[in-house]
Amino acid sequence: MITLTLIGIGTGNPDHLTLQAITAMQQADLVLIPLKGDDKADLAGIRRAMLDRHLTKAPMRVVEFDLPRRDTANPDYLGAVDRWHDAIADVWRDRINTHLPDGGNVALLVWGDPSLYDSSLRIAARLDLDVTVIPGITAIQALCAAHAIPLNGLGAAAQITTGRNLRDHGWPDGVDRLVVMLDGTCAFQTLPATGIDIWWGAFLGMPQQILDHGPLAEAGPRIIATRQSARTAHGWIMDCYLLNRS
């Protein structure tokens, strides 16, 4: 029997690992680490560092695999993502069958939390596995902690969306606070320049963490320039932001 444990590891800070996550890592027979290309080698390196710090069980198999690439040129976004997930599931299946032929517990270290804008659960659903989820600190929690702000206004709601949704559909009705994730194009540029405040963070919880906040009209151009510079310097960037409409 194969069991799959999806372990939320937070936003890159090894101190964000919960005791439950560490225990789950130590109980795994196989850990799969995705490789996303040379420009994102840091992501695999951070996962390996967490394992080196906390693993006590031997023998432990740590297997790296090249993550299939999504066809970003395909205008059918949802269809392209669905096929991409199929390809990833095939790789998982192959590595698990190769390295755990007699069964056991395989673990994947998931950035942030497996339940929030991460596809690991959807990919796992393609495989006939018993799945356990270990929650992790999300980028939203790390963002609010870094800026020392509450997520929601007093007695009010906050909505979580993506840069794609904000760009294509605008600000959702009935919401004054909006958290935006997976935004590679700074979709806040499509919003009115006045009446909105932004709290932005990149590499949250990590030594290279970058923060900015203020009225969108003033902070927006700074964030765009800072984001581009940081992406060039590191080869990758993970960021999110909270918007408040007054």
C-alpha positions in Angstrom: 0.0 0.0 0.0 1.2 3.5 -0.9 0.4 6.5 1.2 1.1 10.0 0.1 1.7 12.8 2.6 1.6 16.4 1.4 3.6 18.5 3.8 3.1 22.2 3.9 6.5 23.8 4.5 5.6 27.5 4.7 7.2 30.2 2.6 10.9 29.1 2.7 11.9 29.8 6.3 12.9 26.5 7.9 11.6 27.8 11.3 8.1 27.8 9.8 7.9 24.0 9.8 5.5 22.7 12.4 6.3 19.8 14.7 3.7 17.8 12.8 5.5 18.6 9.5 8.8 17.5 10.9 7.4 14.2 12.2 5.8 13.5 8.9 9.1 14.1 7.1 10.9 11.7 9.4 8.3 9.0 8.9 8.5 9.1 5.1 10.2 6.3 3.2 10.5 8.4 0.0 10.6 12.1 -0.5 10.1 13.5 -4.0 11.6 16.9 -4.8 10.6 18.7 -8.1 13.2 20.5 -10.1 11.9 23.6 -12.0 15.0 24.5 -14.0 18.4 26.1 -13.1 16.8 29.5 -12.5 14.7 28.0 -9.7 17.3 25.7 -8.2 16.9 27.6 -4.9 13.5 26.1 -4.4 14.9 22.5 -4.5 17.8 23.6 -2.4 15.6 24.9 0.4 13.7 21.7 0.5 16.9 19.7 0.7 18.1 21.9 3.5 15.0 21.3 5.5 15.4 17.5 5.1 19.1 17.7 6.1 18.2 19.6 9.2 15.4 17.3 10.4 15.7 13.8 9.0 16.9 11.2 11.5 15.6 8.0 9.9 17.9 5.9 7.7 17.8 4.8 5.0 15.8 7.7 3.5 15.3 8.0 -0.2 15.2 11.5 -1.6 14.5 11.5 -5.3 14.5 14.6 -7.5 12.5 14.8 -10.7 12.2 17.3 -13.5 8.8 19.0 -13.3 7.0 18.9 -16.6 6.4 22.3 -18.1 3.0 23.8 -18.7 2.2 25.0 -22.3 2.0 28.7 -21.5 1.3 29.6 -25.1 -1.9 27.7 -25.2 -4.9 30.2 -24.9 -7.0 27.4 -23.3 -5.5 28.1 -19.8 -7.6 25.6 -17.9 -7.2 22.9 -20.5 -3.4 23.4 -20.5 -3.2 23.2 -16.7 -5.3 20.1 -16.7 -2.9 18.4 -19.2 0.0 19.7 -17.2 -1.4 18.0 -14.1 -1.8 14.8 -16.0 1.9 14.9 -16.9 3.0 15.6 -13.4 0.8 12.7 -12.0 2.5 10.4 -14.5 5.9 11.4 -13.2 4.9 10.9 -9.6 3.5 7.5 -10.5 6.7 6.4 -12.2 9.0 7.6 -9.4 6.8 6.0 -6.7 6.6 2.6 -8.6 10.3 2.6 -9.2 11.4 3.5 -5.7 8.6 2.0 -3.5 7.7 -1.2 -5.4 6.7 -2.9 -2.1 4.7 0.1 -0.8 5.4 2.7 1.9 4.9 6.3 2.6 5.9 8.9 0.0 6.1 12.6 0.9 6.1 15.8 -1.0 7.2 19.1 0.5 4.6 21.7 -0.6 5.4 25.4 -0.6 3.1 27.3 1.7 0.0 25.1 2.4 -1.4 22.3 0.1 -4.9 23.8 0.3 -4.3 27.3 -1.0 -3.5 27.9 -4.6 -1.4 24.7 -4.9 -2.2 21.9 -7.3 -0.7 18.9 -5.3 -4.1 17.7 -4.1 -5.6 17.9 -7.6 -2.6 15.9 -9.0 -2.8 13.4 -6.2 -6.5 12.8 -7.0 -5.3 11.3 -10.3 -3.5 8.5 -8.4 -5.0 5.7 -6.4 -3.3 6.7 -3.1 -4.2 7.3 0.5 -3.5 11.0 1.0 -2.7 12.8 4.2 -2.3 16.6 4.4 -0.1 18.5 6.9 -1.0 22.2 6.9 1.6 24.8 6.5 2.0 28.6 7.0 0.6 30.4 4.0 2.0 33.3 2.2 -1.0 35.3 3.4 -0.2 34.6 7.0 3.5 35.5 6.4 2.5 38.7 4.6 0.2 39.9 7.4 2.7 39.0 10.0 5.5 40.8 8.2 3.5 44.0 7.9 1.9 43.5 11.4 -1.7 44.0 10.0 -4.9 42.0 10.3 -6.1 40.2 7.2 -9.7 41.5 7.5 -11.3 44.8 8.5 -13.3 44.9 11.7 -16.3 42.6 11.2 -15.6 42.6 7.4 -14.7 40.0 4.8 -11.5 39.5 2.9 -11.4 37.7 -0.5 -8.5 35.7 -2.0 -8.0 35.7 -5.7 -5.4 35.6 -8.4 -3.7 38.1 -10.6 -5.4 36.6 -13.6 -8.8 37.0 -12.1 -8.1 40.6 -11.0 -6.9 41.5 -14.5 -9.7 39.8 -16.4 -12.7 40.4 -14.1 -11.7 43.5 -12.0 -12.4 44.1 -8.3 -15.1 41.7 -7.0 -18.3 43.2 -5.7 -19.0 43.5 -2.0 -15.4 43.2 -0.9 -13.1 45.9 0.4 -10.1 43.8 1.2 -8.5 41.6 -1.5 -5.5 39.3 -1.3 -3.9 38.6 -4.7 -1.7 35.6 -5.3 0.0 34.2 -8.4 0.3 37.6 -10.0 3.2 37.6 -12.4 2.1 40.8 -14.2 1.3 43.2 -11.4 -2.4 43.2 -12.2 -3.0 46.0 -9.7 -2.0 48.3 -12.6 -5.5 47.8 -14.0 -7.2 49.3 -10.9 -8.0 53.0 -10.2 -5.0 54.8 -9.0 -6.7 56.4 -6.0 -8.6 55.1 -3.0 -6.7 51.9 -2.6 -3.8 50.9 -0.3 -1.5 48.0 -0.9 0.7 45.8 1.4 3.1 43.8 -0.7 5.8 41.2 0.1 8.2 38.9 -1.7 10.4 36.1 -0.5 8.3 36.2 2.7 9.9 34.8 5.8 13.2 34.4 4.0 16.5 36.3 4.5 15.9 38.2 1.2 12.4 39.3 2.2 11.2 42.5 0.6 8.2 44.6 1.8 6.5 47.7 0.6 3.2 49.4 1.4 1.3 52.6 0.9 -1.3 54.2 -1.3 -1.4 52.2 -4.6 -0.7 55.3 -6.7 2.6 55.8 -4.8 3.7 52.3 -3.9 2.6 50.6 -7.2 5.4 51.9 -9.4 8.0 51.2 -6.7 6.7 47.6 -6.3 6.8 47.0 -10.1 10.4 48.2 -10.3 11.5 46.3 -7.1 9.8 43.1 -8.3 11.6 43.2 -11.7 14.9 43.9 -10.1 14.5 41.0 -7.5 13.4 38.6 -10.2 16.4 39.4 -12.3 18.8 39.0 -9.4 17.4 35.7 -8.1 16.0 34.2 -11.3 12.6 33.7 -9.6 10.2 35.5 -7.2 7.3 34.5 -5.1 5.1 37.4 -3.8 1.6 38.3 -2.9 -0.2 41.4 -1.7 -3.2 42.7 0.1 -5.4 45.6 -1.2 -7.7 47.7 0.8 -10.3 49.9 -0.8 -11.5 52.8 1.3 
